[in-house]
Amino acid sequence: MPSRMQLPADWATLRRGTVFIRFATMHVSSPVSSTALRYLEPMVVSRLKNMELRARLVVEGFITGLHKSPYHGFSVEFAEHRPYNPGDALRHVDWKVFGKTDRYYVKQYEEETNLRHYVVLDTSPSMHFRHAGQLSKLEYGAYLAAALHYLMVKQRDATGLVAFDAQVHTMLRPGSTMTYLRELLLQLERLTAAPSEGQETYAARALHEVAERIARRSLVVLISDLFESANSLEGVLRALRHLRHRGHEVLIFRVLETETERLFNLPDHPVVLRDMESGAEMPLHPAQLRDTFVRRMAEQSEFFRRQCLEHDIDCVELDTGASYDKALLAYLNKRRNLH
């Protein structure tokens, strides 16, 4: 039987409230049972009263999950400290942290720790789609954006918000204070409450604009369903390469409703599908197209993923019913790899 290790204190409150997370290799023999973990579930989050509460509880649930996680040896060092490396001056070692963790960590300074982020949220009409009473893609994406903003500010990183449909309509420059965080979260509340305007998506145009308007190197986190035509998807890839050419790191969360938008599980009788952006309608029988649709959707996803990998762009596919821990873990891994 694998040995179980007693974990050190997973949270240590350092000066200025810095959060420090690490845990040793551990064995999990049964599912985690915790109230906090409920707040990683989208439908639970949707019942909370405001965006700030949603963001805080999603992040707290995620941290609770990390403490109980089956990820072996996972380690994330938040702002102000990093592991000691041979050659580092001993005068920079934080001996108080050593006393708490029995590990050597070096104090970092402002220029070493701060990272600038932009969360770029697609608010186009297709993002308003929901299935069988579940969250819309926009609601799911906005709650994820809120959690990311909250986590970023807690890391003392500067974070900003961009939102687009046919064009960029919202752009809030990065900030790193709790007061500014509340402004970002209020804006996300407004975006999710706004009605669908029926405009088509032009993600490529919006991303080119973002690439031109962001002056300093940043991590750009795109949240979108990326529902474009085949030609338009090539345009999105060119825009993403533009961001990389300008020196930005890019992480994509592609949000879809799996049952309908990946598996085409619609009723097996004639239906009329209506495009939420153009208004065009198409009568069809789902059973006749299902196999072709699923195959082509998988081919498109694989093509897009390969193209992103070639340019060091991370792309994570998410379902509107999926727990938020997959996305937050992907973000933390991306951030860790930037140092």
Disulfide bonds with the S-S distance in Angstrom:
none
